[in-house]
Amino acid sequence: MFVVIEGGDAAGKTTLINGLKQKIQLGLGDLSAKNTVFLKSPTAPFDNVWKDIIKTSAPLTRFYLFRSIAQNDVETAKTLMKNGKHVILERYFLSTEAFNWALDEQNNIADPAMRSENHINYGGLTKPDLGFFLDVSDETREQRLQQKQKRSDWENYKFQTLFNTKLREIAKRDNWIMINTDDMNINQVLDFVSSQIVQYQR
């Protein structure tokens, strides 16, 4: 089983995944601590290099790096699933497409040949069995980010608004399961996602 948790910054992805880890320790349908692997994109060997490349690379170099990351993520997941594991991945190609589009917008990339949206090709990527998109309003996201002691270059309000607007658009386009985290607390989100995972296995 291949499950993906998507969403913008401060949407609650990590909190949800920590809750799923605890539930799976007790058993969640066929999922158990022994047969379930949690991954976070970017997976190795890209996990320690992507931030530097974002800052120094030309737009298309940056986009194709992210495209390679998405491919590496799914190849890692496929290898695990061939060995009988269930995989739960935090972030996937929704973030790839939306993050690069938002950077193009923020950096005023006007040349169509240089914009990432004109190079999108997701052939070879595996669609998740269940894809959850955690949505959060711009206002709630900003309140949560303000609690951080240090914010990254892309956690500014303008970029995050662009990023989340595009994430919502793609999630709706690709029929992901939408969860508004403004309207649900983490326990409600966890219960809903857990029930969807169990129901899928029936």
FIKOLZA-1660 file (N, C-alpha, C; in steps of 0.1 Angstrom, whole numbers, plus 5000, padded with zeros to 4 digits):
% residues 202
   i   px   py   pz ch aa at
   1 5008 4988 5000  A  M  N
   1 5000 5000 5000  A  M CA
   1 5009 5012 5000  A  M  C
   2 5005 5022 4992  A  F  N
   2 5013 5034 4990  A  F CA
   2 5004 5046 4994  A  F  C
   3 5008 5053 5005  A  V  N
   3 5000 5064 5010  A  V CA
   3 5009 5077 5010  A  V  C
   4 5003 5088 5005  A  V  N
   4 5011 5100 5005  A  V CA
   4 5003 5111 5013  A  V  C
   5 5010 5118 5021  A  I  N
   5 5005 5129 5029  A  I CA
   5 5011 5142 5023  A  I  C
   6 5003 5150 5017  A  E  N
   6 5007 5163 5011  A  E CA
   6 5001 5175 5018  A  E  C
   7 5007 5186 5015  A  G  N
   7 5002 5199 5021  A  G CA
   7 5013 5209 5022  A  G  C
   8 5009 5222 5024  A  G  N
   8 5019 5232 5025  A  G CA
   8 5025 5232 5039  A  G  C
   9 5034 5242 5041  A  D  N
   9 5041 5243 5054  A  D CA
   9 5030 5246 5065  A  D  C
  10 5032 5241 5077  A  A  N
  10 5023 5243 5088  A  A CA
  10 5009 5238 5086  A  A  C
  11 5007 5228 5077  A  A  N
  11 4994 5223 5075  A  A CA
  11 4991 5211 5085  A  A  C
  12 5002 5206 5091  A  G  N
  12 5000 5195 5101  A  G CA
  12 5005 5181 5096  A  G  C
  13 5013 5181 5085  A  K  N
  13 5017 5168 5080  A  K CA
  13 5025 5160 5090  A  K  C
  14 5035 5167 5095  A  T  N
  14 5044 5159 5105  A  T CA
  14 5037 5155 5117  A  T  C
  15 5028 5163 5122  A  T  N
  15 5020 5159 5134  A  T CA
  15 5011 5147 5131  A  T  C
  16 5005 5148 5119  A  L  N
  16 4997 5136 5115  A  L CA
  16 5005 5124 5113  A  L  C
  17 5016 5125 5107  A  I  N
  17 5025 5113 5105  A  I CA
  17 5029 5107 5119  A  I  C
  18 5033 5116 5128  A  N  N
  18 5037 5111 5142  A  N CA
  18 5025 5104 5148  A  N  C
  19 5013 5109 5146  A  G  N
  19 5001 5102 5151  A  G CA
  19 4999 5088 5145  A  G  C
  20 5001 5088 5131  A  L  N
  20 5000 5075 5124  A  L CA
  20 5010 5065 5129  A  L  C
  21 5022 5069 5132  A  K  N
  21 5032 5060 5137  A  K CA
  21 5028 5054 5150  A  K  C
  22 5021 5061 5159  A  Q  N
  22 5017 5056 5171  A  Q CA
  22 5005 5046 5169  A  Q  C
  23 4996 5050 5160  A  K  N
  23 4985 5041 5157  A  K CA
  23 4990 5027 5151  A  K  C
  24 5000 5028 5142  A  I  N
  24 5005 5016 5135  A  I CA
  24 5012 5007 5145  A  I  C
  25 5018 5013 5155  A  Q  N
  25 5024 5005 5166  A  Q CA
  25 5014 4995 5171  A  Q  C
  26 5002 4999 5172  A  L  N
  26 4991 4991 5177  A  L CA
  26 4984 4982 5167  A  L  C
  27 4987 4986 5154  A  G  N
  27 4980 4979 5143  A  G CA
  27 4969 4987 5137  A  G  C
  28 4970 4989 5124  A  L  N
  28 4960 4997 5117  A  L CA
  28 4956 4990 5104  A  L  C
  29 4946 4981 5105  A  G  N
  29 4942 4972 5095  A  G CA
  29 4954 4962 5093  A  G  C
  30 4959 4961 5080  A  D  N
  30 4971 4953 5078  A  D CA
  30 4984 4959 5081  A  D  C
  31 4984 4972 5084  A  L  N
  31 4996 4979 5086  A  L CA
  31 5001 4977 5101  A  L  C
  32 5014 4974 5102  A  S  N
  32 5020 4972 5115  A  S CA
  32 5034 4979 5115  A  S  C
  33 5040 4980 5127  A  A  N
  33 5053 4986 5128  A  A CA
  33 5063 4978 5120  A  A  C
  34 5061 4965 5119  A  K  N
  34 5071 4957 5112  A  K CA
  34 5070 4958 5096  A  K  C
  35 5058 4961 5091  A  N  N
  35 5056 4961 5077  A  N CA
  35 5054 4974 5071  A  N  C
  36 5055 4985 5078  A  T  N
  36 5052 4998 5073  A  T CA
  36 5065 5007 5075  A  T  C
  37 5068 5014 5064  A  V  N
  37 5080 5023 5064  A  V CA
  37 5075 5037 5061  A  V  C
  38 5079 5047 5069  A  F  N
  38 5076 5061 5067  A  F CA
  38 5088 5068 5060  A  F  C
  39 5085 5075 5049  A  L  N
  39 5096 5082 5042  A  L CA
  39 5092 5097 5042  A  L  C
  40 5102 5105 5041  A  K  N
  40 5100 5120 5039  A  K CA
  40 5108 5124 5027  A  K  C
  41 5101 5131 5018  A  S  N
  41 5108 5136 5006  A  S CA
  41 5115 5149 5009  A  S  C
  42 5127 5151 5004  A  P  N
  42 5134 5142 4995  A  P CA
  42 5142 5131 5002  A  P  C
  43 5140 5119 4996  A  T  N
  43 5147 5107 5002  A  T CA
  43 5162 5107 4997  A  T  C
  44 5170 5100 5004  A  A  N
  44 5184 5099 5001  A  A CA
  44 5186 5094 4986  A  A  C
  45 5196 5100 4979  A  P  N
  45 5207 5108 4984  A  P CA
  45 5204 5123 4982  A  P  C
  46 5192 5127 4980  A  F  N
  46 5189 5141 4978  A  F CA
  46 5186 5149 4991  A  F  C
  47 5185 5142 5002  A  D  N
  47 5179 5148 5014  A  D CA
  47 5188 5160 5020  A  D  C
  48 5201 5160 5016  A  N  N
  48 5210 5170 5022  A  N CA
  48 5215 5180 5012  A  N  C
  49 5210 5180 5000  A  V  N
  49 5216 5189 4990  A  V CA
  49 5206 5199 4984  A  V  C
  50 5193 5196 4985  A  W  N
  50 5183 5203 4977  A  W CA
  50 5182 5218 4981  A  W  C
  51 5184 5221 4994  A  K  N
  51 5182 5235 4998  A  K CA
  51 5193 5244 4992  A  K  C
  52 5205 5239 4991  A  D  N
  52 5216 5247 4985  A  D CA
  52 5214 5248 4970  A  D  C
  53 5209 5238 4963  A  I  N
  53 5207 5239 4949  A  I CA
  53 5196 5249 4946  A  I  C
  54 5186 5250 4954  A  I  N
  54 5175 5260 4952  A  I CA
  54 5181 5274 4951  A  I  C
  55 5190 5277 4960  A  K  N
  55 5196 5290 4962  A  K CA
  55 5205 5294 4950  A  K  C
  56 5211 5284 4944  A  T  N
  56 5222 5287 4934  A  T CA
  56 5219 5283 4920  A  T  C
  57 5208 5276 4918  A  S  N
  57 5206 5270 4904  A  S CA
  57 5197 5279 4896  A  S  C
  58 5198 5278 4883  A  A  N
  58 5189 5284 4873  A  A CA
  58 5176 5276 4874  A  A  C
  59 5165 5283 4870  A  P  N
  59 5151 5277 4872  A  P CA
  59 5149 5263 4867  A  P  C
  60 5154 5260 4855  A  L  N
  60 5152 5247 4850  A  L CA
  60 5161 5236 4856  A  L  C
  61 5173 5240 4860  A  T  N
  61 5182 5231 4868  A  T CA
  61 5175 5228 4881  A  T  C
  62 5169 5238 4887  A  R  N
  62 5162 5235 4900  A  R CA
  62 5150 5226 4898  A  R  C
  63 5142 5229 4887  A  F  N
  63 5130 5221 4885  A  F CA
  63 5134 5206 4882  A  F  C
  64 5144 5204 4873  A  Y  N
  64 5148 5190 4870  A  Y CA
  64 5154 5183 4882  A  Y  C
  65 5160 5190 4891  A  L  N
  65 5164 5184 4904  A  L CA
  65 5152 5179 4911  A  L  C
  66 5142 5187 4912  A  F  N
  66 5130 5183 4919  A  F CA
  66 5123 5172 4912  A  F  C
  67 5123 5172 4899  A  R  N
  67 5117 5160 4892  A  R CA
  67 5125 5148 4895  A  R  C
  68 5138 5149 4896  A  S  N
  68 5146 5137 4899  A  S CA
  68 5143 5132 4913  A  S  C
  69 5141 5142 4922  A  I  N
  69 5137 5138 4936  A  I CA
  69 5124 5130 4936  A  I  C
  70 5114 5135 4929  A  A  N
  70 5101 5128 4929  A  A CA
  70 5103 5114 4923  A  A  C
  71 5112 5112 4913  A  Q  N
  71 5114 5099 4908  A  Q CA
  71 5122 5090 4918  A  Q  C
  72 5131 5096 4924  A  N  N
  72 5139 5088 4934  A  N CA
  72 5130 5084 4946  A  N  C
  73 5121 5093 4950  A  D  N
  73 5111 5090 4961  A  D CA
  73 5103 5077 4957  A  D  C
  74 5098 5077 4945  A  V  N
  74 5089 5067 4941  A  V CA
  74 5097 5054 4938  A  V  C
  75 5109 5055 4933  A  E  N
  75 5117 5042 4931  A  E CA
  75 5120 5036 4945  A  E  C
  76 5123 5045 4955  A  T  N
  76 5126 5040 4968  A  T CA
  76 5113 5033 4974  A  T  C
  77 5102 5039 4972  A  A  N
  77 5089 5034 4977  A  A CA
  77 5086 5020 4970  A  A  C
  78 5088 5020 4957  A  K  N
  78 5085 5008 4949  A  K CA
  78 5094 4996 4954  A  K  C
  79 5107 4999 4956  A  T  N
  79 5116 4988 4961  A  T CA
  79 5111 4983 4974  A  T  C
  80 5107 4992 4983  A  L  N
  80 5101 4987 4996  A  L CA
  80 5089 4979 4995  A  L  C
  81 5080 4983 4986  A  M  N
  81 5067 4976 4984  A  M CA
  81 5069 4962 4978  A  M  C
  82 5079 4961 4969  A  K  N
  82 5082 4948 4963  A  K CA
  82 5087 4939 4974  A  K  C
  83 5092 4944 4985  A  N  N
  83 5097 4936 4996  A  N CA
  83 5086 4934 5007  A  N  C
  84 5074 4937 5003  A  G  N
  84 5063 4934 5012  A  G CA
  84 5060 4945 5022  A  G  C
  85 5065 4957 5020  A  K  N
  85 5063 4968 5029  A  K CA
  85 5052 4977 5024  A  K  C
  86 5045 4983 5034  A  H  N
  86 5036 4995 5031  A  H CA
  86 5044 5007 5033  A  H  C
  87 5041 5017 5024  A  V  N
  87 5049 5030 5025  A  V CA
  87 5040 5042 5027  A  V  C
  88 5044 5050 5036  A  I  N
  88 5037 5063 5038  A  I CA
  88 5047 5074 5036  A  I  C
  89 5045 5082 5026  A  L  N
  89 5054 5092 5022  A  L CA
  89 5049 5106 5025  A  L  C
  90 5058 5114 5031  A  E  N
  90 5054 5128 5033  A  E CA
  90 5060 5137 5021  A  E  C
  91 5051 5143 5014  A  R  N
  91 5053 5151 5002  A  R CA
  91 5057 5142 4990  A  R  C
  92 5052 5147 4978  A  Y  N
  92 5054 5140 4966  A  Y CA
  92 5054 5150 4954  A  Y  C
  93 5048 5145 4943  A  F  N
  93 5049 5154 4931  A  F CA
  93 5040 5166 4932  A  F  C
  94 5030 5166 4940  A  L  N
  94 5022 5179 4942  A  L CA
  94 5031 5190 4946  A  L  C
  95 5039 5187 4956  A  S  N
  95 5049 5197 4961  A  S CA
  95 5059 5201 4950  A  S  C
  96 5063 5191 4943  A  T  N
  96 5073 5194 4932  A  T CA
  96 5067 5204 4922  A  T  C
  97 5055 5202 4917  A  E  N
  97 5049 5211 4908  A  E CA
  97 5046 5224 4914  A  E  C
  98 5040 5224 4925  A  A  N
  98 5035 5237 4932  A  A CA
  98 5047 5246 4936  A  A  C
  99 5057 5239 4942  A  F  N
  99 5069 5247 4948  A  F CA
  99 5076 5253 4936  A  F  C
 100 5079 5246 4925  A  N  N
 100 5086 5252 4914  A  N CA
 100 5078 5263 4907  A  N  C
 101 5065 5261 4906  A  W  N
 101 5056 5272 4900  A  W CA
 101 5057 5284 4909  A  W  C
 102 5056 5283 4922  A  A  N
 102 5056 5294 4931  A  A CA
 102 5069 5301 4931  A  A  C
 103 5080 5294 4930  A  L  N
 103 5094 5300 4928  A  L CA
 103 5095 5308 4915  A  L  C
 104 5089 5303 4904  A  D  N
 104 5089 5310 4891  A  D CA
 104 5081 5323 4893  A  D  C
 105 5070 5322 4899  A  E  N
 105 5062 5334 4901  A  E CA
 105 5069 5344 4910  A  E  C
 106 5075 5340 4921  A  Q  N
 106 5081 5349 4930  A  Q CA
 106 5093 5356 4923  A  Q  C
 107 5100 5348 4915  A  N  N
 107 5112 5353 4908  A  N CA
 107 5110 5360 4895  A  N  C
 108 5097 5361 4892  A  N  N
 108 5093 5368 4879  A  N CA
 108 5099 5362 4867  A  N  C
 109 5099 5348 4866  A  I  N
 109 5104 5341 4854  A  I CA
 109 5093 5343 4843  A  I  C
 110 5096 5351 4833  A  A  N
 110 5086 5354 4823  A  A CA
 110 5087 5345 4810  A  A  C
 111 5099 5341 4807  A  D  N
 111 5102 5333 4795  A  D CA
 111 5095 5319 4796  A  D  C
 112 5085 5317 4788  A  P  N
 112 5078 5304 4789  A  P CA
 112 5087 5292 4788  A  P  C
 113 5098 5293 4780  A  A  N
 113 5107 5282 4779  A  A CA
 113 5114 5278 4792  A  A  C
 114 5115 5288 4801  A  M  N
 114 5122 5286 4814  A  M CA
 114 5113 5283 4825  A  M  C
 115 5100 5284 4823  A  R  N
 115 5091 5281 4834  A  R CA
 115 5088 5266 4836  A  R  C
 116 5088 5262 4848  A  S  N
 116 5087 5248 4851  A  S CA
 116 5074 5241 4846  A  S  C
 117 5063 5249 4847  A  E  N
 117 5050 5244 4843  A  E CA
 117 5050 5239 4829  A  E  C
 118 5059 5244 4820  A  N  N
 118 5060 5239 4806  A  N CA
 118 5069 5227 4804  A  N  C
 119 5074 5222 4815  A  H  N
 119 5083 5210 4815  A  H CA
 119 5078 5199 4823  A  H  C
 120 5065 5200 4828  A  I  N
 120 5060 5190 4836  A  I CA
 120 5058 5177 4828  A  I  C
 121 5063 5166 4834  A  N  N
 121 5062 5153 4828  A  N CA
 121 5063 5142 4839  A  N  C
 122 5051 5137 4843  A  Y  N
 122 5051 5127 4854  A  Y CA
 122 5050 5113 4850  A  Y  C
 123 5054 5110 4837  A  G  N
 123 5055 5096 4833  A  G CA
 123 5065 5089 4842  A  G  C
 124 5061 5077 4846  A  G  N
 124 5070 5069 4854  A  G CA
 124 5068 5070 4869  A  G  C
 125 5060 5080 4873  A  L  N
 125 5056 5082 4887  A  L CA
 125 5044 5074 4891  A  L  C
 126 5044 5067 4902  A  T  N
 126 5033 5059 4906  A  T CA
 126 5023 5067 4914  A  T  C
 127 5010 5066 4910  A  K  N
 127 5000 5073 4917  A  K CA
 127 4998 5065 4931  A  K  C
 128 4996 5073 4942  A  P  N
 128 4994 5066 4954  A  P CA
 128 4981 5060 4955  A  P  C
 129 4980 5049 4963  A  D  N
 129 4967 5043 4966  A  D CA
 129 4958 5052 4973  A  D  C
 130 4963 5060 4982  A  L  N
 130 4956 5070 4989  A  L CA
 130 4965 5083 4990  A  L  C
 131 4959 5094 4985  A  G  N
 131 4966 5107 4986  A  G CA
 131 4958 5117 4994  A  G  C
 132 4964 5121 5005  A  F  N
 132 4957 5131 5014  A  F CA
 132 4964 5144 5012  A  F  C
 133 4955 5155 5010  A  F  N
 133 4960 5168 5010  A  F CA
 133 4955 5176 5022  A  F  C
 134 4964 5180 5031  A  L  N
 134 4961 5188 5042  A  L CA
 134 4961 5203 5039  A  L  C
 135 4949 5209 5039  A  D  N
 135 4948 5223 5035  A  D CA
 135 4948 5231 5048  A  D  C
 136 4952 5244 5046  A  V  N
 136 4952 5253 5058  A  V CA
 136 4950 5267 5052  A  V  C
 137 4942 5275 5058  A  S  N
 137 4940 5289 5053  A  S CA
 137 4953 5297 5054  A  S  C
 138 4954 5307 5046  A  D  N
 138 4966 5316 5047  A  D CA
 138 4968 5322 5061  A  D  C
 139 4957 5326 5067  A  E  N
 139 4957 5332 5080  A  E CA
 139 4962 5323 5091  A  E  C
 140 4957 5310 5091  A  T  N
 140 4961 5301 5101  A  T CA
 140 4975 5296 5099  A  T  C
 141 4979 5294 5086  A  R  N
 141 4993 5291 5083  A  R CA
 141 5002 5301 5088  A  R  C
 142 4999 5314 5086  A  E  N
 142 5008 5325 5090  A  E CA
 142 5009 5325 5105  A  E  C
 143 4998 5323 5112  A  Q  N
 143 4999 5322 5127  A  Q CA
 143 5008 5311 5132  A  Q  C
 144 5007 5300 5126  A  R  N
 144 5015 5288 5130  A  R CA
 144 5030 5291 5127  A  R  C
 145 5033 5297 5115  A  L  N
 145 5047 5299 5111  A  L CA
 145 5053 5310 5120  A  L  C
 146 5045 5320 5125  A  Q  N
 146 5050 5330 5133  A  Q CA
 146 5056 5325 5147  A  Q  C
 147 5051 5313 5150  A  Q  N
 147 5056 5307 5163  A  Q CA
 147 5070 5301 5161  A  Q  C
 148 5075 5299 5149  A  K  N
 148 5088 5294 5147  A  K CA
 148 5099 5305 5150  A  K  C
 149 5110 5301 5156  A  Q  N
 149 5120 5310 5160  A  Q CA
 149 5128 5315 5147  A  Q  C
 150 5129 5306 5137  A  K  N
 150 5136 5309 5125  A  K CA
 150 5129 5304 5113  A  K  C
 151 5126 5313 5103  A  R  N
 151 5118 5309 5092  A  R CA
 151 5128 5308 5080  A  R  C
 152 5125 5299 5071  A  S  N
 152 5133 5297 5059  A  S CA
 152 5130 5308 5049  A  S  C
 153 5138 5309 5038  A  D  N
 153 5136 5319 5028  A  D CA
 153 5122 5318 5021  A  D  C
 154 5117 5306 5020  A  W  N
 154 5104 5304 5013  A  W CA
 154 5092 5303 5023  A  W  C
 155 5094 5307 5035  A  E  N
 155 5083 5307 5045  A  E CA
 155 5078 5321 5047  A  E  C
 156 5080 5330 5037  A  N  N
 156 5074 5343 5037  A  N CA
 156 5060 5342 5032  A  N  C
 157 5052 5352 5036  A  Y  N
 157 5038 5352 5033  A  Y CA
 157 5034 5351 5019  A  Y  C
 158 5041 5359 5010  A  K  N
 158 5038 5359 4996  A  K CA
 158 5041 5346 4990  A  K  C
 159 5052 5340 4992  A  F  N
 159 5056 5327 4986  A  F CA
 159 5046 5316 4991  A  F  C
 160 5044 5316 5004  A  Q  N
 160 5035 5305 5009  A  Q CA
 160 5021 5306 5004  A  Q  C
 161 5016 5319 5001  A  T  N
 161 5003 5320 4995  A  T CA
 161 5003 5315 4981  A  T  C
 162 5013 5318 4973  A  L  N
 162 5014 5313 4960  A  L CA
 162 5015 5297 4960  A  L  C
 163 5023 5292 4969  A  F  N
 163 5026 5278 4970  A  F CA
 163 5013 5270 4973  A  F  C
 164 5006 5275 4983  A  N  N
 164 4994 5268 4988  A  N CA
 164 4982 5270 4978  A  N  C
 165 4981 5281 4971  A  T  N
 165 4971 5282 4961  A  T CA
 165 4973 5272 4950  A  T  C
 166 4985 5270 4946  A  K  N
 166 4988 5260 4935  A  K CA
 166 4986 5246 4940  A  K  C
 167 4990 5243 4953  A  L  N
 167 4988 5230 4958  A  L CA
 167 4973 5226 4958  A  L  C
 168 4964 5236 4962  A  R  N
 168 4950 5233 4962  A  R CA
 168 4945 5230 4948  A  R  C
 169 4950 5238 4938  A  E  N
 169 4946 5236 4925  A  E CA
 169 4949 5222 4920  A  E  C
 170 4961 5218 4922  A  I  N
 170 4966 5205 4917  A  I CA
 170 4959 5194 4925  A  I  C
 171 4957 5195 4938  A  A  N
 171 4950 5185 4946  A  A CA
 171 4936 5183 4941  A  A  C
 172 4929 5193 4937  A  K  N
 172 4915 5192 4932  A  K CA
 172 4916 5186 4918  A  K  C
 173 4925 5190 4910  A  R  N
 173 4927 5185 4896  A  R CA
 173 4929 5170 4896  A  R  C
 174 4937 5165 4906  A  D  N
 174 4941 5151 4906  A  D CA
 174 4933 5143 4916  A  D  C
 175 4922 5149 4921  A  N  N
 175 4912 5142 4929  A  N CA
 175 4918 5136 4942  A  N  C
 176 4927 5143 4949  A  W  N
 176 4932 5139 4962  A  W CA
 176 4921 5141 4972  A  W  C
 177 4923 5134 4983  A  I  N
 177 4914 5136 4995  A  I CA
 177 4917 5148 5002  A  I  C
 178 4908 5158 5002  A  M  N
 178 4911 5171 5007  A  M CA
 178 4906 5172 5022  A  M  C
 179 4915 5177 5031  A  I  N
 179 4912 5178 5045  A  I CA
 179 4915 5192 5049  A  I  C
 180 4905 5200 5054  A  N  N
 180 4907 5213 5058  A  N CA
 180 4911 5213 5073  A  N  C
 181 4923 5216 5076  A  T  N
 181 4928 5215 5090  A  T CA
 181 4924 5227 5098  A  T  C
 182 4918 5237 5092  A  D  N
 182 4912 5248 5100  A  D CA
 182 4900 5243 5107  A  D  C
 183 4893 5234 5101  A  D  N
 183 4880 5229 5107  A  D CA
 183 4881 5217 5115  A  D  C
 184 4893 5210 5116  A  M  N
 184 4894 5198 5123  A  M CA
 184 4907 5199 5132  A  M  C
 185 4906 5194 5144  A  N  N
 185 4918 5193 5152  A  N CA
 185 4926 5180 5148  A  N  C
 186 4938 5179 5153  A  I  N
 186 4947 5168 5149  A  I CA
 186 4941 5155 5151  A  I  C
 187 4934 5153 5162  A  N  N
 187 4928 5140 5165  A  N CA
 187 4918 5136 5155  A  N  C
 188 4910 5146 5151  A  Q  N
 188 4899 5144 5141  A  Q CA
 188 4906 5140 5128  A  Q  C
 189 4916 5148 5124  A  V  N
 189 4923 5145 5112  A  V CA
 189 4929 5131 5112  A  V  C
 190 4935 5127 5123  A  L  N
 190 4942 5114 5125  A  L CA
 190 4931 5103 5124  A  L  C
 191 4920 5105 5130  A  D  N
 191 4909 5095 5130  A  D CA
 191 4904 5093 5116  A  D  C
 192 4902 5104 5109  A  F  N
 192 4897 5103 5095  A  F CA
 192 4907 5096 5086  A  F  C
 193 4919 5100 5086  A  V  N
 193 4929 5094 5077  A  V CA
 193 4931 5079 5081  A  V  C
 194 4931 5076 5094  A  S  N
 194 4932 5062 5098  A  S CA
 194 4920 5053 5093  A  S  C
 195 4908 5059 5093  A  S  N
 195 4896 5052 5089  A  S CA
 195 4897 5050 5073  A  S  C
 196 4902 5059 5066  A  Q  N
 196 4903 5058 5052  A  Q CA
 196 4913 5047 5048  A  Q  C
 197 4924 5046 5056  A  I  N
 197 4934 5036 5053  A  I CA
 197 4928 5022 5056  A  I  C
 198 4921 5020 5067  A  V  N
 198 4915 5008 5070  A  V CA
 198 4904 5004 5060  A  V  C
 199 4896 5014 5056  A  Q  N
 199 4885 5011 5046  A  Q CA
 199 4891 5007 5033  A  Q  C
 200 4902 5013 5029  A  Y  N
 200 4908 5010 5016  A  Y CA
 200 4913 4995 5015  A  Y  C
 201 4917 4990 5027  A  Q  N
 201 4922 4976 5027  A  Q CA
 201 4911 4965 5027  A  Q  C
 202 4898 4969 5028  A  R  N
 202 4887 4960 5029  A  R CA
 202 4884 4955 5015  A  R  C
% end
